[in-house]
Amino acid sequence: MNFIFFSVHFPDFNTEFSHHLRQFGANVLGIGDTDYNTLNERLKSSLTEYYKISNLEDYDEVLRAVGYFTHKYGKIDRFESLNEFWLELEARIRTDFNIEGIKADQVLDIRQKSRMKHFFRKSGVKIIPFIDKITRSKVKNFAKTTGYPIIVKPDKGSGASMTFRISNEQEIDDFFALAPQSIDFIAEEFVDGIIMTYDGLIDREGNILFESGTICEESIMDAVNNDDHVHYVSLLKLPEEVKNAGQKIMKSFNARERFFHVELFKSKKNNELIALEVNMRPPGAWMTDAINFSYNMDIYREWANMVVNGKVDGPFSGKYYTAYASRKNHKNYRLDHETILQQVDGKLVKHSAIEPVFSRAMGNYAYQFRSESLDEINRLISLIQQELP
């Protein structure tokens, strides 16, 4: 298999995906915009060849790189970045070179939130009332129907960037005075709920090979807008209602050979499960590591196993709750870093600074820890995030 890994050096977990592709016998052909000698040694040893370009957003440069690899190694079997930002570029390359996977005429179905909702309806999972191609008057009329607050966010995007909670007509006017004209936004009814995710692997025949889930009781939108810390918990057992809804959604998209990350709202008002969005890529914020720690497995290996061999090993069952709890540099916390390391000793599985590009949503520094007890997990989250009065 000739596998081109685009932006192979970023995010960091691409190293693990590349390593296991190579272990299963694939030619891993990397494209990036950094010098080869800056790559980590594990990634270097995983690559059959590396091609540096100056600008990953320059399609002509990417085209030349893929053409070079095609001329040297023959037909390219896959072109992936595992990064939502590059989905449209990936689809265009696959179309131009007839590479298996999502093509240019399909990619907006998994990029635009407005188009995702058509598939959610098809699945039978409830959606949030919304309008797209918004104007000032359309939003004001929409708010009269739903009531305030409402949510306005980009039709394409992730991580709650440029997502706003709007509470009155003046805030609608303020939004349209400042909103970038180049970005299409949608408006949604506000739902007070917690986020539950359905994550896993689906093979080239449309069979779900692995599934897991997390719960996030805090709003990522509020974390971004308020520059606040966040936490989530990877569940030991996937709730049946989340599993059923997630499977219906994946079937409606007719997804093939993907890592997937489906976000659902659990309404605090009536406990209804509501489809929020779908991402055909690995979940972020160390959630892939959380899967490994919860299930005692290597999800990076199993993804590569699926791509190369069409299967995963296993079966895998949850053994631990795994939590992620972040902190912000501007906040004053009761416990310092060294005390946290001592207090969470034995449960801590990972801790480090967060890459600046992700820190607004996911914190400046994070701790990951696991336990068979959810009560202990919640106690440790409070310990890490408790602020001074």
C-alpha positions as CSV (number, residue, x, y, z in Angstrom):
1,M,0.0,0.0,0.0
2,N,1.3,3.5,-0.9
3,F,-0.1,5.8,1.8
4,I,0.6,9.5,1.5
5,F,0.4,11.1,4.9
6,F,-0.3,14.9,4.5
7,S,1.0,17.2,7.2
8,V,2.6,14.2,8.6
9,H,4.4,16.1,11.4
10,F,1.2,17.7,12.9
11,P,-0.7,16.9,15.0
12,D,1.8,14.9,17.1
13,F,-0.2,11.7,17.1
14,N,0.4,11.4,13.3
15,T,3.8,9.9,14.4
16,E,2.0,6.9,16.0
17,F,-0.4,6.4,13.0
18,S,2.6,6.5,10.7
19,H,4.6,4.1,12.8
20,H,1.9,1.5,12.7
21,L,1.2,1.9,9.0
22,R,4.9,1.1,8.4
23,Q,4.7,-1.9,10.8
24,F,1.9,-3.3,8.8
25,G,4.0,-3.0,5.6
26,A,2.7,0.2,4.0
27,N,4.9,2.7,2.2
28,V,4.4,5.8,4.3
29,L,5.1,8.9,2.1
30,G,5.1,12.0,4.1
31,I,4.3,15.6,3.0
32,G,5.1,18.5,5.3
33,D,6.3,22.1,5.5
34,T,9.1,21.6,8.0
35,D,12.7,20.4,7.4
36,Y,13.2,16.7,7.6
37,N,15.9,17.0,10.3
38,T,13.3,18.6,12.6
39,L,11.1,15.5,12.5
40,N,11.3,13.2,15.6
41,E,13.2,10.0,15.2
42,R,10.2,7.7,15.5
43,L,8.5,9.5,12.6
44,K,11.7,9.5,10.5
45,S,12.0,5.7,10.9
46,S,8.4,5.3,9.8
47,L,8.7,7.2,6.5
48,T,9.6,5.6,3.3
49,E,10.2,9.1,1.9
50,Y,9.5,12.7,2.9
51,Y,8.7,15.6,0.6
52,K,8.9,19.1,1.9
53,I,6.8,21.9,0.5
54,S,6.8,25.5,1.5
55,N,3.1,26.0,2.0
56,L,0.6,23.2,2.7
57,E,-2.2,25.4,1.5
58,D,-0.6,25.9,-2.0
59,Y,-2.5,23.3,-4.0
60,D,-0.1,23.4,-6.9
61,E,2.8,22.5,-4.5
62,V,0.7,19.6,-3.1
63,L,-0.2,18.4,-6.6
64,R,3.5,18.3,-7.6
65,A,4.4,16.3,-4.4
66,V,1.7,13.8,-5.1
67,G,2.7,13.6,-8.8
68,Y,6.3,12.9,-7.7
69,F,5.3,10.1,-5.4
70,T,3.0,8.6,-8.1
71,H,5.8,8.6,-10.6
72,K,8.3,7.0,-8.2
73,Y,6.1,4.5,-6.3
74,G,3.1,3.9,-8.7
75,K,-0.6,4.2,-7.9
76,I,-1.3,6.0,-4.6
77,D,-3.8,4.0,-2.5
78,R,-4.6,6.5,0.3
79,F,-4.1,10.3,0.9
80,E,-4.9,11.3,4.5
81,S,-4.0,13.9,7.1
82,L,-6.4,12.9,9.9
83,N,-7.0,16.6,10.4
84,E,-10.3,18.3,9.8
85,F,-8.6,21.5,8.5
86,W,-7.4,19.6,5.4
87,L,-10.5,17.6,4.5
88,E,-11.3,19.7,1.4
89,L,-7.8,19.6,0.1
90,E,-7.6,15.8,0.7
91,A,-10.9,15.3,-1.3
92,R,-9.6,17.4,-4.2
93,I,-6.4,15.4,-4.4
94,R,-8.3,12.1,-4.2
95,T,-10.5,13.3,-7.1
96,D,-7.6,14.5,-9.2
97,F,-5.6,11.3,-8.7
98,N,-8.6,8.9,-8.4
99,I,-7.5,7.8,-4.9
100,E,-9.9,5.8,-2.8
101,G,-11.8,7.8,-0.2
102,I,-14.1,10.9,0.1
103,K,-14.1,12.9,-3.1
104,A,-14.6,16.6,-3.8
105,D,-18.4,16.1,-4.5
106,Q,-18.9,14.5,-1.1
107,V,-16.7,16.4,1.3
108,L,-19.0,19.3,2.1
109,D,-21.4,16.7,3.6
110,I,-18.9,16.2,6.4
111,R,-17.6,19.8,6.6
112,Q,-20.8,22.0,6.6
113,K,-22.9,21.8,9.7
114,S,-26.0,22.7,7.7
115,R,-25.5,19.7,5.4
116,M,-24.8,17.3,8.2
117,K,-28.3,18.0,9.6
118,H,-29.8,16.4,6.5
119,F,-28.1,13.2,7.3
120,F,-29.1,13.5,11.0
121,R,-32.7,13.8,9.9
122,K,-32.2,10.7,7.7
123,S,-30.8,8.8,10.7
124,G,-33.9,9.6,12.8
125,V,-31.8,11.3,15.5
126,K,-33.3,14.6,16.6
127,I,-31.6,17.8,15.4
128,I,-31.4,21.3,16.8
129,P,-33.7,23.8,15.0
130,F,-31.5,26.0,12.8
131,I,-31.2,28.4,9.8
132,D,-28.3,28.7,7.4
133,K,-27.2,31.5,5.0
134,I,-28.1,33.9,7.7
135,T,-28.9,37.6,7.5
136,R,-29.7,40.1,10.2
137,S,-33.4,39.9,9.6
138,K,-33.5,36.1,9.3
139,V,-31.7,35.7,12.6
140,K,-34.1,38.2,14.4
141,N,-37.1,36.3,13.0
142,F,-35.6,33.0,14.0
143,A,-35.0,34.3,17.6
144,K,-38.6,35.4,17.8
145,T,-39.6,31.8,17.0
146,T,-37.2,30.0,19.3
147,G,-36.6,32.6,22.0
148,Y,-33.3,33.8,23.4
149,P,-30.5,32.8,23.7
150,I,-29.5,31.5,20.3
151,I,-26.2,30.2,19.0
152,V,-24.4,31.5,16.0
153,K,-21.4,29.7,14.6
154,P,-19.5,29.1,11.3
155,D,-21.1,26.6,9.0
156,K,-17.6,25.1,8.6
157,G,-15.3,24.9,11.5
158,S,-14.4,23.0,14.7
159,G,-13.4,23.7,18.3
160,A,-16.1,26.3,18.9
161,S,-14.0,29.0,17.2
162,M,-16.2,32.1,16.4
163,T,-19.2,30.5,18.2
164,F,-21.4,33.0,20.0
165,R,-24.3,32.9,22.4
166,I,-26.6,35.7,21.5
167,S,-29.2,37.0,24.1
168,N,-31.0,39.9,22.5
169,E,-31.4,42.0,19.3
170,Q,-28.6,44.3,20.2
171,E,-26.2,41.4,20.3
172,I,-27.4,40.3,16.8
173,D,-26.6,43.8,15.5
174,D,-23.2,43.6,17.2
175,F,-22.5,40.3,15.6
176,F,-23.3,41.4,12.1
177,A,-21.2,44.5,12.6
178,L,-18.1,42.5,13.3
179,A,-18.6,39.1,11.6
180,P,-16.2,38.3,8.8
181,Q,-18.0,38.6,5.4
182,S,-16.0,35.7,4.0
183,I,-17.4,33.1,6.5
184,D,-20.9,31.6,6.2
185,F,-22.6,31.2,9.6
186,I,-25.6,29.3,10.8
187,A,-27.9,30.1,13.8
188,E,-29.3,27.4,16.1
189,E,-31.7,27.2,19.0
190,F,-29.8,27.1,22.3
191,V,-29.8,23.8,24.0
192,D,-28.7,23.5,27.7
193,G,-27.0,20.1,27.8
194,I,-23.9,18.1,28.1
195,I,-21.9,16.8,25.2
196,M,-21.6,13.0,24.7
197,T,-19.4,11.6,22.0
198,Y,-19.5,8.5,19.9
199,D,-16.0,7.7,18.7
200,G,-14.5,4.8,16.8
201,L,-13.4,3.0,13.6
202,I,-15.6,2.0,10.6
203,D,-14.1,-0.2,7.8
204,R,-14.3,0.0,4.1
205,E,-17.5,-2.1,4.0
206,G,-19.3,0.2,6.5
207,N,-18.9,-2.1,9.5
208,I,-18.1,-0.5,12.9
209,L,-15.1,-2.2,14.2
210,F,-14.6,-0.3,17.4
211,E,-16.7,2.2,19.4
212,S,-16.2,4.2,22.6
213,G,-17.5,7.4,24.1
214,T,-16.9,10.4,26.4
215,I,-18.9,12.8,28.4
216,C,-18.1,16.6,28.6
217,E,-20.2,18.5,31.1
218,E,-18.7,21.9,30.2
219,S,-19.4,24.0,27.1
220,I,-16.4,24.2,24.8
221,M,-18.0,27.4,23.4
222,D,-18.0,28.9,26.9
223,A,-14.4,27.7,27.5
224,V,-13.2,29.4,24.3
225,N,-15.2,32.7,24.8
226,N,-14.3,32.9,28.5
227,D,-10.8,31.5,28.2
228,D,-11.7,28.8,30.8
229,H,-10.4,25.4,31.6
230,V,-12.2,22.2,30.6
231,H,-12.5,18.5,31.5
232,Y,-14.0,15.4,30.0
233,V,-14.3,11.7,31.0
234,S,-13.8,8.7,28.7
235,L,-16.5,6.2,29.7
236,L,-15.8,2.7,30.9
237,K,-19.0,1.5,29.1
238,L,-20.8,3.2,26.2
239,P,-24.4,4.2,27.0
240,E,-26.8,2.2,24.9
241,E,-28.7,5.3,23.7
242,V,-25.4,6.9,22.5
243,K,-24.4,3.7,20.8
244,N,-27.7,3.4,19.0
245,A,-27.8,7.0,17.9
246,G,-24.2,6.9,16.8
247,Q,-24.6,3.8,14.7
248,K,-27.7,5.3,13.0
249,I,-25.8,8.5,12.2
250,M,-22.8,6.6,10.8
251,K,-25.1,4.5,8.6
252,S,-26.8,7.6,7.3
253,F,-23.5,9.1,6.1
254,N,-22.5,5.8,4.4
255,A,-19.0,6.3,5.9
256,R,-16.2,4.1,4.9
257,E,-12.7,3.3,6.4
258,R,-12.7,6.3,8.7
259,F,-11.9,7.2,12.3
260,F,-15.1,9.0,13.4
261,H,-16.1,11.4,16.2
262,V,-19.8,12.1,16.6
263,E,-21.0,14.8,19.0
264,L,-24.4,14.7,20.6
265,F,-26.2,16.8,23.2
266,K,-28.0,15.3,26.1
267,S,-30.6,17.9,27.0
268,K,-30.8,18.8,30.7
269,K,-34.5,19.8,30.1
270,N,-35.9,16.5,28.9
271,N,-32.9,14.1,28.6
272,E,-33.3,13.9,24.8
273,L,-30.3,13.0,22.8
274,I,-29.7,15.5,20.0
275,A,-27.3,15.3,17.1
276,L,-24.8,18.1,17.1
277,E,-22.1,17.4,14.5
278,V,-19.9,14.6,13.0
279,N,-16.2,14.7,12.4
280,M,-14.7,12.0,10.1
281,R,-11.3,12.1,11.8
282,P,-9.8,11.1,15.2
283,P,-11.2,13.0,18.2
284,G,-8.8,15.6,19.5
285,A,-7.7,16.7,23.0
286,W,-5.9,13.5,23.8
287,M,-9.1,11.4,23.3
288,T,-7.2,8.9,21.3
289,D,-4.9,8.4,24.2
290,A,-7.9,8.2,26.5
291,I,-9.2,5.3,24.4
292,N,-5.9,3.5,24.9
293,F,-5.8,4.1,28.6
294,S,-9.5,3.1,29.1
295,Y,-9.4,0.0,27.0
296,N,-5.8,-1.1,27.4
297,M,-5.3,-1.1,23.7
298,D,-3.4,0.8,21.0
299,I,-6.0,2.7,18.8
300,Y,-3.2,4.0,16.6
301,R,-2.2,0.4,15.7
302,E,-5.8,-0.7,15.2
303,W,-6.5,2.2,12.8
304,A,-3.5,1.2,10.7
305,N,-4.6,-2.5,11.0
306,M,-8.0,-1.4,9.6
307,V,-6.5,0.6,6.7
308,V,-4.0,-2.0,5.6
309,N,-5.7,-5.3,6.6
310,G,-9.4,-4.3,6.8
311,K,-9.7,-5.5,10.4
312,V,-8.9,-4.8,14.1
313,D,-7.8,-7.2,16.7
314,G,-9.6,-7.6,20.0
315,P,-12.3,-7.6,21.2
316,F,-11.6,-4.6,23.5
317,S,-13.6,-3.8,26.6
318,G,-13.5,-0.8,28.9
319,K,-11.5,-1.2,32.1
320,Y,-11.1,2.3,33.4
321,Y,-12.6,5.8,33.3
322,T,-10.0,8.1,31.9
323,A,-10.2,11.9,32.5
324,Y,-8.7,15.0,30.9
325,A,-8.5,18.1,33.1
326,S,-6.8,21.2,31.9
327,R,-5.7,24.4,33.6
328,K,-5.2,28.0,32.3
329,N,-2.1,30.1,32.9
330,H,-4.1,33.2,33.9
331,K,-6.0,31.4,36.7
332,N,-4.9,31.0,40.3
333,Y,-5.3,27.4,41.5
334,R,-5.2,26.1,45.0
335,L,-2.6,23.4,44.3
336,D,0.6,23.8,42.4
337,H,1.9,21.5,39.7
338,E,4.2,19.5,41.9
339,T,1.5,18.9,44.5
340,I,-0.9,17.6,41.8
341,L,1.7,15.2,40.6
342,Q,2.0,13.8,44.2
343,Q,-1.8,13.8,44.8
344,V,-2.6,12.0,41.5
345,D,0.3,9.7,41.7
346,G,-0.6,6.1,40.6
347,K,-3.5,7.4,38.6
348,L,-1.7,9.8,36.4
349,V,-1.0,8.5,32.9
350,K,0.0,11.7,31.0
351,H,0.6,15.4,31.6
352,S,2.1,18.2,29.4
353,A,1.7,21.6,28.0
354,I,-0.9,22.0,25.2
355,E,0.2,23.2,21.8
356,P,-0.7,26.9,21.5
357,V,-3.0,26.4,18.5
358,F,-5.3,24.2,20.7
359,S,-4.9,26.0,24.1
360,R,-7.8,28.4,23.8
361,A,-10.2,25.5,23.8
362,M,-8.3,22.8,25.6
363,G,-6.2,24.7,28.2
364,N,-2.6,25.6,28.6
365,Y,-1.6,22.5,30.6
366,A,-3.4,19.3,31.0
367,Y,-3.4,16.1,33.1
368,Q,-4.8,12.8,32.1
369,F,-5.5,10.1,34.7
370,R,-7.6,6.9,35.0
371,S,-9.5,4.9,37.7
372,E,-12.0,2.2,37.9
373,S,-14.0,4.6,40.1
374,L,-16.0,7.5,38.6
375,D,-16.2,9.1,42.1
376,E,-12.4,9.1,42.3
377,I,-12.2,10.6,38.8
378,N,-14.5,13.4,39.8
379,R,-12.6,14.0,43.0
380,L,-9.3,14.3,41.1
381,I,-10.8,16.7,38.5
382,S,-11.9,19.0,41.3
383,L,-8.5,18.7,42.9
384,I,-6.8,19.9,39.7
385,Q,-9.2,22.7,38.8
386,Q,-10.1,24.1,42.2
387,E,-9.3,27.8,42.2
388,L,-8.3,30.1,45.0
389,P,-11.1,32.3,46.3
